[in-house]
Amino acid sequence: MKRGDIFRVYRGSKTDPKEHRVFVVVSRQELLDNAFTTVVCAPVYSNYREEITTQVEVGVEEGLKHDSAIFCDDLTSIFKNRLSDYIGSLSIPKMEALNTALRIALAVE
């Protein structure tokens, strides 16, 4: 598992009407490489607005079925063992865009 990997997770939450959701791993690699059981992820939604600076557009190039966006304002913690349905990974330019969007979402200089 690497930072920027994209996974389909069955039933994102108990209150979620969808059977599965797609998430991007955003935790630092040091956390992913140790025995910690959860990681921070950002959800991917197909309904998005291009002008929102905390959303990163992704699509077929990243393994998705259609154009979508990573929502950096909606971070969540997911158990590592739930991240088993690998879809794809972000390219270097998309990782840079993700890093920028996370800085904006978290108000980090």
C-alpha angles and dihedrals in degrees: 000000000000137000107268095031115138122220137180108227121199111238102354090210138351091255095047113110092206121088092225141006133203120236136183119218109238102167117115115267093245089064092047091052096054135069095268106130101215136050134195114252137179120221123237118221130184092214107073144135119238094214096061107102094208093061122083118202117231134167147143092342088064094047099267124133095233144001113298140148138238109238108216092180091066104057119166139180117243130184110252092231090062090060097080105115100080116199106171146294138264120256120235093262091050090048089053090050090048091051091051093048091049091051089052094045093049095038091236117160 
